[in-house]
Amino acid sequence: MELHFHGAVGQVTGSMHRLRVNGRDILLDCGLFQGRRAEADRENRQLPDWAAQAHALVLSHAHLDHSGNIPTLAKHGFKGNVFCTPCTRDLCAVMLRDAAMIQEQDARYINRRNAREGVEHKVEPLYDLADAQRAVSLMVSVGLHRPMMVAPGVTVTFHEAGHVLGSAVVQLDLEEKGVRRRLLFTGDLGREALPLLPSPEIVPDVDVLMTESTYGDRLHAEFQSTDDELGEIVRTTIDRGGRVYIPSFALERAQEVLFALTRLAADGKLPKVPIYVDSPLAVSITEIYKLHPEGLASSVQQRLLERIDPFSPPGMRYVTDVEDSKAIQTSGEPCIVIAGSGMCEAGRIVHHFRSGLEDAKNAVVIAGFMAQHTLGRRLVEGRKEVKVLGVPRDVRARVHSLQGLSAHADKKGLLDYVHRTRKRGRLGTAVIVHGEDKPRQALAQSIKDAGVPEVIVPQRGHVVSL
């Protein structure tokens, strides 16, 4: 029994791990790497040779840094089952198709621009719509708390992770040559008492815990103070005649932002301006949230039962048509624009940034973690000039980092989860993944100080015997 590490070690994107039991390979996640464009393109295209021949894939949740490269896997010939929760399959059904279409659209845009400028290099999308459809056809839905044998000696049970709709903490019960081990993979771990989602569940009798570490060295603000800060940013920006741009993952962050704006409006703390959700994907995903109340916090379930929409602040308008999106970009009216992608590497937000970043009246609200070398990270770092779709743009808009809306557990939440897991059994080893090296090392030291006998911080290519 071995764990091999390929992605999301030393960074927070491209989650992919290899579990080898009884001579069979099981993939844990297959996500898109995000960062410098050329590097990301190379990393995402060059899957390891063994990946397409793996027996099965176990998917923790639908975020593209965990699921987004499954179409490439299918394109390379993978034919195994992809096991995930029902909500995750429904979300991937729209998200992977959308990812394929965005890649095709962006490739066409860049190729047209290159042709005008006499550049011969032609950009090819990573995968197409047929590859995305093929990936979804491989997915097998498994409900929470229902053990499923996915390979000889490997039984998977999903538990609530509290990170996004359908996200799972993955329990893997392993047996090889009479030796039994329980491995727990957190995927991305949520926060306690998120407004939208249930809290993460504790699994008993864990031998090895493989945990994310995105915020392993810092704490989040409380939700109420975050609501107040968001309200103040919106009010001051609108008062000076500007626009508020909120780059947002269509899954979870968009719904959290809409829920926060709904709460602010109910408290009389939100100015009356148009709120554009300029993301066809966010529209589809929000409807999936409403179709799966069982995956939401009990208070949100009650609102839905009472026909109170938690994702509809006053003035909200969904935008799906490209021409309508272009009209928003040129209108100049004060408004709030919520658009993908979350790390500002693709999607409609970059088209809004082409002119919006250079206007000092505007504001950009960064409401989540930005990976290294992404446009979102450069904005958080305070760069005065950034490239948007390859063209340099001055950053005159005010950039605000608002981490209180994050759906990731912070340092305290991660340590609490480790403590509670230890109390429920025999935890002997912790493996720290899905984080940049600084937070990974900080979390590793904290877990050592908590008394876990063995703490491993793997690098790419590292092999851990179970």
C-alpha positions, -999 to 999 in steps of 0.1 A, spaced: 0 0 0 15 33 -12 7 69 -18 24 87 -47 21 125 -50 18 142 -84 -2 175 -79 -12 200 -52 20 195 -32 38 229 -28 8 246 -45 -30 246 -41 -41 236 -76 -38 205 -97 -48 181 -70 -38 145 -80 -26 117 -59 -20 80 -67 -30 53 -43 -15 19 -51 -31 -12 -34 -29 -48 -45 -12 -38 -77 -40 -15 -87 -38 23 -91 -66 45 -77 -65 82 -85 -75 107 -58 -87 138 -77 -76 149 -111 -76 187 -111 -64 216 -133 -31 232 -124 -34 270 -125 -5 295 -126 17 309 -153 -1 302 -186 26 284 -204 35 263 -174 -1 255 -166 -8 245 -202 22 222 -201 14 207 -167 -23 200 -176 -14 184 -209 14 161 -196 -5 136 -174 17 108 -160 18 76 -180 1 55 -154 -29 79 -149 -49 68 -180 -44 32 -170 -56 36 -134 -83 12 -122 -106 40 -108 -107 76 -97 -122 89 -64 -132 126 -66 -135 147 -35 -155 176 -49 -163 195 -81 -139 225 -80 -119 225 -111 -85 223 -93 -98 189 -82 -120 178 -111 -111 199 -141 -85 176 -158 -107 145 -158 -117 153 -195 -79 152 -204 -77 119 -186 -107 106 -206 -91 120 -238 -60 99 -230 -80 67 -228 -91 64 -191 -121 41 -189 -124 35 -152 -152 46 -129 -151 81 -113 -167 78 -79 -182 109 -63 -212 122 -44 -245 128 -63 -242 166 -60 -206 165 -73 -217 146 -104 -245 171 -111 -221 200 -106 -194 184 -128 -220 178 -155 -222 216 -161 -188 227 -149 -167 204 -171 -187 213 -202 -183 250 -193 -146 246 -189 -143 230 -223 -164 258 -239 -143 286 -222 -111 270 -234 -124 269 -270 -136 305 -268 -104 318 -253 -83 299 -279 -104 315 -307 -100 350 -292 -62 347 -288 -58 331 -322 -78 360 -339 -56 385 -320 -24 367 -330 -35 366 -366 -41 403 -366 -7 409 -352 10 385 -375 19 359 -348 19 324 -363 16 305 -330 -18 288 -327 -34 280 -294 -53 247 -290 -78 241 -262 -67 215 -236 -99 195 -243 -132 199 -261 -168 194 -253 -168 157 -264 -140 150 -239 -160 167 -211 -191 147 -220 -170 115 -219 -157 124 -185 -191 129 -170 -203 96 -185 -177 78 -163 -190 93 -131 -208 70 -106 -228 87 -78 -224 74 -43 -243 89 -14 -227 99 19 -221 72 45 -226 44 19 -195 22 16 -185 13 -19 -158 -12 -30 -139 6 -58 -111 -19 -63 -99 -51 -47 -90 -42 -11 -102 -6 -14 -136 5 0 -146 42 -1 -170 60 21 -179 97 16 -185 120 46 -195 157 47 -166 180 41 -185 213 44 -165 231 17 -189 232 -13 -221 215 -22 -214 178 -24 -178 180 -11 -166 149 7 -140 139 32 -130 106 17 -126 75 39 -105 47 23 -105 14 40 -75 -6 26 -65 -42 29 -34 -59 13 -18 -92 24 -38 -92 56 -27 -56 66 -55 -31 71 -53 6 71 -78 35 72 -67 65 51 -87 97 53 -83 123 25 -99 157 34 -100 170 -2 -107 206 7 -119 210 43 -147 235 50 -152 257 80 -174 251 110 -208 267 108 -206 282 73 -238 301 65 -246 278 35 -232 244 44 -231 218 72 -199 214 92 -173 188 84 -178 153 98 -153 135 119 -144 99 109 -133 74 136 -103 50 137 -82 69 111 -46 56 107 -34 81 82 -48 116 76 -40 134 43 -51 169 49 -52 201 28 -33 232 42 -44 261 21 -47 284 51 -24 264 74 -6 295 87 -34 321 91 -69 328 105 -101 340 89 -122 369 100 -156 362 114 -185 362 90 -203 392 105 -172 414 102 -167 402 67 -203 412 58 -198 446 73 -165 451 53 -181 440 21 -210 464 27 -186 493 33 -166 486 1 -198 485 -20 -212 517 -4 -180 538 -8 -174 525 -44 -209 533 -55 -209 567 -38 -179 577 -60 -196 565 -91 -176 533 -95 -182 496 -100 -174 467 -77 -159 437 -95 -160 404 -76 -141 376 -94 -158 345 -82 -157 307 -87 -191 298 -101 -192 270 -75 -197 281 -39 -180 315 -39 -207 330 -62 -234 316 -39 -217 328 -7 -213 363 -22 -250 364 -32 -260 351 2 -239 378 19 -254 405 -4 -289 392 5 -281 395 42 -267 430 38 -298 441 18 -321 426 45 -302 447 71 -305 479 50 -267 480 44 -267 476 6 -272 505 -19 -298 500 -46 -277 492 -77 -278 465 -103 -260 433 -93 -249 414 -124 -241 377 -121 -222 376 -154 -217 338 -155 -239 313 -172 -222 286 -151 -230 304 -118 -267 305 -129 -267 268 -136 -249 260 -103 -272 281 -82 -301 261 -96 -283 229 -86 -279 243 -51 -317 247 -49 -322 212 -62 -301 197 -34 -313 212 -2 -301 181 16 -265 193 11 -271 227 26 -272 240 62 -305 235 80 -312 272 82 -309 275 44 -330 244 39 -357 261 59 -355 293 38 -359 272 6 -389 254 21 -405 288 28 -398 298 -8 -373 325 3 -345 326 -22 -311 330 -3 -293 338 -36 -314 367 -48 -305 402 -34 -325 431 -47 -314 443 -81 -298 410 -91 -298 401 -128 -284 369 -143 -264 375 -175 -259 346 -199 -257 361 -233 -223 373 -245 -238 405 -260 -254 414 -228 -221 409 -210 -204 433 -235 -231 458 -229 -224 458 -192 -187 464 -199 -194 495 -220 -223 510 -201 -203 527 -173 -231 526 -148 -223 520 -111 -230 484 -103 -217 452 -88 -204 426 -112 -198 390 -101 -180 369 -128 -157 340 -132 -131 328 -131 -122 329 -95 -85 333 -99 -90 357 -129 -72 335 -153 -101 331 -178 -138 337 -182 -158 369 -184 -141 387 -155 -109 392 -176 -130 410 -202 -145 433 -176 -109 440 -164 -98 452 -198 -112 486 -191 -124 483 -154 -89 479 -139 -78 513 -152 -106 533 -137 -97 547 -102 -134 549 -93 -137 511 -94 -130 484 -68 -120 448 -71 -130 425 -42 -108 394 -40 -128 370 -19 -107 338 -18 -73 322 -22 -53 332 -53 -27 307 -65 8 318 -73 14 334 -108 -24 340 -114 -38 374 -123 -57 373 -90 -25 368 -70 -8 397 -88 -37 420 -79 -36 409 -43 2 416 -43 -5 451 -53 10 451 -88 5 484 -105 5 468 -140 -8 434 -150 -14 416 -182 -51 410 -191 -54 386 -220 -18 393 -229 -22 431 -229 -5 452 -202 -31 472 -181 -25 498 -154 -42 489 -121 -59 521 -108 -89 504 -93 -88 498 -55 -81 461 -47 -95 447 -15 -87 412 -2 -117 398 17 -108 363 30 -136 360 55 -159 345 28 -134 316 22 -149 281 24 -116 266 34 -108 258 71 -81 282 85 -52 271 107 -75 268 138 -101 248 119 -75 224 104 -59 218 138 -93 213 155 -101 187 128 -68 169 136 -75 170 173 -110 156 170 -98 129 146 -71 118 171 -97 116 199 -118 93 178 -91 67 172 -55 58 165 -42 85 142 -4 79 137 5 98 105 -5 131 90 3 140 54 2 176 44 -9 185 9 -28 212 -11 -9 242 2 21 264 -6 52 254 13 50 281 39 15 272 52 23 235 48 54 237 70 36 258 96 7 234 98 30 204 99 49 219 129 16 226 147 4 190 141 37 177 154 34 199 185 -1 184 189 15 150 194 8 132 161 38 107 159 46 111 122 40 142 100 50 141 63 53 171 40 57 154 6 70 169 -26 61 158 -61 72 123 -68 74 114 -31 62 79 -22 47 71 13 43 35 24 11 28 43 
